[in-house]
Amino acid sequence: VQLVESGGGLVQAGGSLRLSCAASGDTSCISNMGWYRQAPGKERKIVALIASDDRTHYEDFAKGRFTIARDGGWNTVYLQMDSLSPEDTAVYYCYGRLGRLDYWGQGTQVTVSS
């Protein structure tokens, strides 16, 4: 499975961005996908997950501001981010789980200016 993110960039505080993660390869057995982020000097942390039954999980900082969604299958997973703040500045990574294997994209930079 290969994961490729897009949609990052520079945005002003209060603005919005939509990240996309395109999955390819044997995606039929993916059980869940999601987004993590890593700020400079900090650990990579979960942002949101979506399961095959479309249940979602959001970390507290993402609730009410971020929305994760996918197309009918696992071709593309999105992260709509609204009301962005400088604290959201990080590299955002797409994540996929297949069996006991974890897959990661290369990351996309999101920078929020004040």
N, C-alpha and C positions, 0 to 999 in steps of 0.2 A: 504494500500500500504506500502510495506517495501522496503527500499533503503539500499544497502550495497556497500560501496566503497572499492576499492582495487587499488593497484599500487603505493601508496606513497612510500617514502623512502628518502635516502640520495644521493645527486648527486652533482657533482662539477659544478661550474659556467660555463655556456656555454653548459651544457649538456641538456638532454631531459628526460622526463618521460611521460608515458601515464597512466592516471587515468581511471578507469572503475567504473561504477555505475550499479549494477544489481538491477532491479526492479522486485518485485513479488507482488502477490495479484491482485486486480482488476485494472489493468493498462489500460484497454481499453478506459477509459474516461479521461486519463491524457491529459491536454492541452499543457503543456510545462514542460520541465525539464532543469536543468542547474547545474552550479557549483558556489558556493560562497567560500570565504576563510576568515580566521580570523587569523591575526598575533597576537602575544602576546601583551596584553595591548591595542589592537585596536578593533574596531567594525567589525562585520562580513560584508563583502562587496561582491557584485556580481562580478563574473568573466566573465561568458558567459551563454547564454540561447539558447535553440533551441525549436521552436514551432512545432505544429503538421503538419504545412505546410512546415517545414524545414527551415523557416526563422530563422536567427541567430542574436544574439546581443552579442557584445563584449565590455567590458569596454576598455578605451583607452590603459591601460597598457598591455592588452592582444592582442590587434590588431597586426597582423603580426607575432605573436609568438605562440599563442595558437589557437587550432582548436577544435571546439566541433562537435561531430557527434553522430549519433545513428544508431542502426540497423533498419531494416524495421519497426519494431513496437517500443514499449517502453521497450523492454526487457533489453537493455543495452545502456547506454549513455557513451561516451568517452570524455576525454579531453586530447588532445595531446599538450604537453607543450615543446617548443623548446627554445633555447637560454636563459636558466634559469639563473637568477641572485640571489644573496643572498636576495634581496628585495622580492623575490617570496616565501620565507620561511613562511609557515603558515599551519594551519590545513585547508584542503579543504573538503567542505561539498557538497554532492549531494543534489539537491533540486528537488521536483516535485510538480506540481500544479494540483489538481483535483477538479473541481468546485470551491468552495471558500475555500478549504482546502489546506494547505501547508504541505508537508511532507519533512522530513530531514533524511539523513543518519547519522551515528555516527561520521563520519569524518575520514580523513586519513592524516597523517602528511607528509608534504613535507619539506625537509630541503636542502637548497642549500649552499654549502660551497664555500668560496672564494679562 
